[in-house]
Amino acid sequence: MLYPKFGQKKEKPAKAPYDFIMDEKRRNWENRETYERLMRRGLGCKNGTVVFSHHLVFTPGEGQPPQEIPAADTLIFSPTIMRNAFGEAGTQIRAHLATLDLCERDAALKRYLDDADVYL
């Protein structure tokens, strides 16, 4: 009801079950080291700046404009980024990560990066 009659209380809008944007910010912040490692390996931004908030932002290098990745899962499920980071195994890793819930997915990604670092 947009305009309640005199003496009636206006109904409050329903609240969302939780704040999606804050959840995404929290996830990005808690996993920032893992995401930064993946961005540096998969995007080749070895010396660029990486910023975490609701989105993941990086500068590929000096004098280049910032690039924005809208969500962690966009980063994780990018075929190009995963192939650059893990080689041919990137496709299998993406498939495995897709079967996991959010918290397990981020932890598994960290383990995959740890294993890949051993072979550098």
N, C-alpha and C positions, 0 to 999 in steps of 0.2 A: 504494500500500500504506500504510494508516494506521499499523499497528503492525508494524514489522519484527521478524522473529525474532531471537533473541539472536545477536549477531555480524554481522548484516546491516546495511548502511547504508540509511538512509531516503532515498528518491529526492527530489531537489529539484524543486520545481514549475517548469514551463517559464516562461521569461521572455518578456514581450511584446517584439515587435521594437523598440519605442521607447516612450517615456513620452508618452502622448497629452495628459495634462494639462499637462505642461511645454511641449510643443509649442504648445498653445493659448495658454498664458501668454506664451510667447516671441513668437508671432504678434501677439497683442494689444499687447504692449509695443512691438514694432518698428513697428507701424502705428498707434500710439495717436493721433498727430496727425490722420491721415486719418479714423479712426473717430470721433474727437471732432468733427471738422468735419461729418461726416455726421449724427451725433447732434444737434448743435446746429441744423443746417439742417432735418433731417427730423422732429425731435421738438420743436423750438421751445424747447429749454432754453438760452436765450441766457446767463443768468446762473447757472445751476445748476452744481453740482459734478459732475465726471466722474472715475470711478476705474476703473483697468484692472488686472485680474488674470486669473484663469481665466475670469471672467465680466466683462461690461461693466456698470458701475453708474453711475447718474446720479440727481441730484435735479432734478426739473423746475423748482423754484424754492424760495424761502425758505419754510420751514414745511411743505413737502410731503414725504411719505415717499420714501425712495429707491426707485428702480425698477431692476430687474435684467434685462439681456438675456443669455441663456445662452451665446451664441456670436456671433462676428463675422458668420458667414454668416446667422444669424437677423436681424441688423441689416441686412445687405446685401440679403437677398432678401425683406424685408418690403415688400409692395406699398404700404402706407400711408406708410412712412418714405421710400421712394424717390420716390413721387409728391409728397410734401411737399418733398423736397429738389430734385427735378429737373422737376417738373411732369409733363406728359404724356409726356415723354421717359423718365421713370422706368421704364416697362414695357420699352421697348427696351433701356435700359441694363442692367436686370436680366437680360434674355434674353442679351445679349452676355456679361455677366460669368459667366453659367452655363456658357458654352462654354470658359472659361479654367481653367487649373490654378491652384492656390492663389496662388503668387507672382505670376503674371501678373494674377490677379484683383485683388489688392490694389493693384498698380501702376496698373492701368487705372482702378480706382475713384478713385485720387488724381488721375489726369489728368482724369477727368470732373468732379471737384470743382474742380480748377483752372480748367477751361473754364467751369463754371457761375459761379464767382466773378467772372469777367471781365464777366458780364452783370448783376451786382448793382448 
